[in-house]
Amino acid sequence: MKERAKVTKRQADELRPEYDLTALLKSGVRGKHAQEYAAGTNLVLIEPEIYNEFGTSKEVNDALRLVIELRKIGGRRGRRTR
């Protein structure tokens, strides 16, 4: 079995010789997959005091589902439009 040489952090951060950094930077497109990523991601920022009340994302989702059901019972008052 081939013995692996110890690699320092400095060596691990360096680009391999077979890659030409100038060519990579010219052909690279910033944000190439950003639109697809954003389409499949639903992130909502929650205030810290609310975050502290829930242990998991499932608990947050369950609470929000309950709010949705309660709003249906109570009518459409206060509903925000996009």
The 8 nearest C-alpha neighbors of each residue, nearest first, counted from 0:
[[1, 2, 3, 4, 5, 6, 7, 11],
 [2, 0, 3, 4, 5, 6, 7, 11],
 [1, 3, 0, 4, 5, 6, 7, 11],
 [4, 2, 1, 5, 6, 0, 7, 11],
 [3, 5, 6, 2, 1, 7, 10, 11],
 [4, 6, 3, 7, 2, 10, 8, 11],
 [7, 5, 10, 4, 11, 8, 9, 3],
 [6, 8, 10, 9, 11, 5, 12, 4],
 [9, 7, 11, 10, 12, 6, 13, 5],
 [10, 8, 7, 12, 11, 13, 6, 14],
 [11, 9, 7, 12, 13, 8, 6, 14],
 [10, 12, 8, 9, 13, 7, 6, 14],
 [13, 11, 9, 10, 8, 14, 7, 15],
 [12, 14, 10, 11, 15, 9, 16, 8],
 [15, 13, 16, 12, 18, 20, 11, 17],
 [14, 16, 17, 18, 13, 19, 12, 11],
 [15, 17, 18, 14, 19, 13, 20, 10],
 [18, 16, 15, 19, 14, 20, 22, 23],
 [19, 17, 16, 15, 20, 14, 23, 22],
 [18, 20, 22, 21, 23, 17, 16, 15],
 [19, 21, 23, 22, 18, 24, 14, 25],
 [20, 22, 24, 23, 19, 25, 26, 18],
 [23, 21, 25, 20, 19, 24, 26, 18],
 [24, 22, 20, 21, 26, 25, 27, 19],
 [23, 25, 21, 27, 22, 26, 20, 28],
 [26, 24, 22, 23, 27, 21, 28, 20],
 [25, 27, 23, 24, 22, 28, 21, 29],
 [28, 26, 24, 25, 23, 29, 22, 31],
 [29, 27, 31, 30, 26, 25, 24, 32],
 [28, 30, 31, 27, 32, 33, 24, 26],
 [29, 31, 33, 32, 28, 34, 27, 36],
 [30, 32, 28, 29, 33, 34, 27, 35],
 [31, 33, 35, 30, 34, 36, 29, 37],
 [34, 32, 30, 36, 35, 31, 37, 38],
 [33, 35, 37, 36, 32, 38, 31, 30],
 [36, 34, 38, 32, 37, 33, 39, 31],
 [37, 35, 33, 34, 38, 39, 32, 40],
 [36, 38, 40, 34, 39, 35, 33, 41],
 [39, 37, 35, 36, 40, 34, 41, 33],
 [40, 38, 37, 36, 35, 41, 34, 42],
 [41, 39, 37, 38, 42, 36, 35, 43],
 [42, 40, 43, 39, 37, 38, 36, 44],
 [41, 43, 40, 44, 37, 45, 39, 38],
 [42, 44, 45, 41, 40, 46, 59, 56],
 [45, 43, 46, 42, 47, 50, 41, 49],
 [44, 46, 50, 43, 47, 49, 48, 42],
 [45, 47, 49, 48, 50, 44, 51, 43],
 [48, 46, 50, 49, 51, 45, 52, 44],
 [47, 49, 51, 50, 46, 52, 45, 53],
 [50, 48, 52, 51, 47, 46, 45, 53],
 [49, 51, 47, 52, 48, 53, 45, 46],
 [50, 52, 48, 49, 53, 47, 54, 46],
 [53, 51, 49, 50, 54, 48, 47, 59],
 [54, 52, 51, 50, 55, 58, 59, 49],
 [53, 55, 58, 52, 56, 51, 50, 59],
 [56, 54, 57, 58, 53, 59, 60, 50],
 [55, 57, 59, 58, 60, 54, 53, 61],
 [58, 56, 60, 55, 59, 61, 54, 62],
 [59, 57, 61, 55, 56, 60, 53, 62],
 [60, 58, 56, 62, 57, 61, 63, 53],
 [59, 61, 57, 63, 62, 58, 64, 56],
 [62, 60, 58, 64, 63, 59, 57, 65],
 [61, 63, 65, 59, 60, 64, 58, 66],
 [62, 64, 66, 60, 65, 61, 59, 67],
 [65, 63, 67, 61, 66, 62, 60, 68],
 [64, 66, 62, 68, 63, 67, 69, 61],
 [67, 65, 63, 69, 64, 68, 70, 62],
 [68, 66, 64, 70, 65, 69, 63, 71],
 [67, 69, 65, 71, 70, 66, 64, 72],
 [70, 68, 66, 72, 71, 67, 73, 65],
 [69, 71, 73, 67, 72, 68, 74, 66],
 [72, 70, 68, 69, 74, 73, 67, 75],
 [71, 73, 69, 70, 74, 68, 75, 67],
 [74, 72, 70, 71, 69, 75, 76, 68],
 [75, 73, 71, 72, 76, 70, 69, 77],
 [74, 76, 78, 77, 70, 71, 73, 72],
 [77, 75, 78, 74, 73, 70, 79, 71],
 [76, 78, 79, 75, 74, 70, 80, 73],
 [79, 77, 76, 75, 80, 70, 74, 81],
 [80, 78, 77, 81, 76, 75, 70, 67],
 [79, 81, 78, 77, 75, 76, 70, 67],
 [80, 79, 78, 77, 75, 76, 43, 41]]
